[in-house]
Amino acid sequence: MIYRRVLLKLSGESLGGPAGKGIDENSLNAYASEVAAAAREGLQVAIVVGGGNIFRGLQGVGKGFDRVNGDKMGMLATVINSLGLAMAIRSQGVKAEVFTATPMEPVARYYVREHAVKVLEEGGVALIAGGTGNPFFTTDSGAALRALEIGADALLKGTRVDGVYTADPEKDPNAVKYEELTFTKALADRLKVMDATAFALCEQGNMPIIVFNMNESGNLTKLILGDKVGTLVHV
């Protein structure tokens, strides 16, 4: 195993299945199965999941929502997704606990780094919801922050494509995949690996990012066992 502890970032839309809306039971169970299998291999897994399948803060701007309250609603959406994913992981026989960036007891535990790390060290999965607890920050930024806080070996960004390309491979058939690249090149080539704040945090904290296809069965376990999966972004 080449990684001991990782933070897995999933989009909310990925839980919404083909439509990207609501919570798709098949997608939820498929992701839970992947995470549980990796945890049984001995990997310590923390998860940050977005909320775009339920509500995205920016969508409400100009429709009666101000950005601050819109982002608060988006943070609550991440809690709903995390609760659902935690239940699905538990159904696979692996302990899972949800932490939130702002106090929400008894819905979930208030996030304290040491408490989340303890869950990981005991073989459980820690789902850290609610973003950073502040508006104007994406869940990408929250994922980068939590990865650094818990001392993860890498930030894994699970997507529906198998890495970083020169262009969107779903739109451009001539797009070429990067096997690995540096933070500097990703910025120079304007590659959208993560948002700028998250990317800067990872670069400054020397936190490698691996972008991979989470929808391909077994990819997460292959990755942690050392197989070449996805694209590695590093200093």
KAGIGI-V400043 format. One record per helix or strand of 3 or more residues. SS is the DSSP state (2 for helix, 1 for strand). FROM is the first residue (numbers start at 1). TO is the last residue. If there is no record, write none. Layout:
[[SS;FROM;TO] [SS;FROM;TO]]
//
This chain:
[[1;5;10] [2;12;15] [2;17;19] [2;25;40] [1;44;49] [2;57;60] [2;67;90] [1;96;100] [2;113;121] [1;125;129] [2;139;149] [1;154;159] [1;180;182] [2;183;188] [2;196;204] [1;209;213] [2;219;224] [1;231;234]]
//
